[in-house]
């Protein structure tokens, strides 16, 4: 499944020295797993990043809009990954660009969906468009 609501951006791999490992969560990190977190404020996003920046845990950030057909098509798969496939190894968050223009501007989101992967507080991969196969490959590689 591929698609994009607006833009001509491509995926970008960001170089990183971060060690890769398959790691399960422990308290207090377990509050973030086995669900998708809807981020509603810049402060909430910053708190999440701060809470886990010293951990070797992958965060998948889904910038979306409710009016974007590719975003809506991706949603069930992302939910399945969060609740089943990666429920103890990856944190999934969603950011509605219409509700959080500050965050979407901070991360230069110009097309939807945009997926940004973070580890230890740093962006390590970006994918614009609904290429879920490529996204899954990167999650598997980086988790």
N, C-alpha and C positions, 0 to 999 in steps of 0.2 A: 504494500500500500504506500503510495507516494502522493504528495500534494503539498501545496503551500498556499496560504491565503493572499500573501502579497510579498514580493521581493524576488531578488535573484541571487541571494546569498547562498553559499555552499557550506558544507560541514567543515569544521576547522578542528584539527587536533592541536592541542596546546601542550608543548613539551613540559615534562615534569620529572622531578627526581623522586617522587613519592613511591615508596615501596608498596607493592601490591600484595594483598593477602585476602583470603576468604576468612572473614572474622564475624563471629556472632556478637550480639550486643549484650551488655550487662547494664545494670542500673547506673546512672539515670537514663541511659540511652534507650532503654526498652520502651520509653514513652513515645518514641518516634517510629517504631517498627510496626509492621502488619497493618498499615493503613496509609492512606494518602493524606497529607497535610495540606489544607488550603491556606496559603499564606495571604493575610489580608493587609498587613502593614510592613513598612520598611523595618520597623523595630522588631517585629516578630521574625522576619527573615534573618536579621542580624543576630538575634538571640539564638536561633537555631544554629547558625554557622559558628557562633562563639562557643556554644555548648559542646560541639563536636569537632572543633578545628584541630585539637590535639590528638584526635583519634584517626585511625586509618580506615575511615568509613566513607563509602561512596554515597553522594547525594545526587539524585536525578531531579532536576528542576524543569518542570514543564510550563513554559509560558504559552498561554492559550487565550482564546476568546469564545464566548458562547455562540457567537454568530459565525464562527469559522468551521465549515464542513470537515476539512481534514482533522481539525482538533477533536471534533465530535467522533470521528471515525477511530481515532487513536485511543480515546478514553477507555473503552472496555478492555483493551489489551494492557494498557498501563495499570489499570485497576487489578487485573489478574496477576500481573507481575508483582505488584505491591502486596497483595493478599496471599499469594501462593508461591510463585517461583522464587522471589527474592525477599520473602517476608522477614528473614532474620539477617540479611546481609547488605541491604541497600535501603536508604531512606528516600522516599518519593514525596516531592512537594509540587503543588500546582500554584501558579500565579496568574490570575486573570489580568491581562494587560489593561483592560478598561478600568478596573478597580485599583490598579497599582502602576500607574504611569511612571512614577518615580523609579521603581525597580526596573521596569522595562527600558526606561531611558538609561539608567545606570549601566545596564548590561547590553545596551545597543541592540535591543530586539526590534528588528525591522520587518520580520515575516513570521507567520504562524503556521503550524506550531514551531517553537524553538525549544530545543532541549539543551540545557547546559548541565554538565556533570562537574561536580566539585569534590575535591578530596583535600582534607586538612586546610580548609578555608580558601583553597585556590581553584580557579577554573582550570579543568584539565581537558575538556572536550566540549565541542559545540556542534549541534546538528540542527539545521533549519529544514523544515519539511517533514512529511509524515513517513519517512523511510524507517519503519519499525524494525526491519531486519538488520539494518546497519546499526540502529540504536542498541538492539539486543546484543549484537556482536561486541560493541564497545563496552556495554555494561559488564558482560562476561569477562572481557579482557581486563577491565579496570577494578572490578570489585575486590 
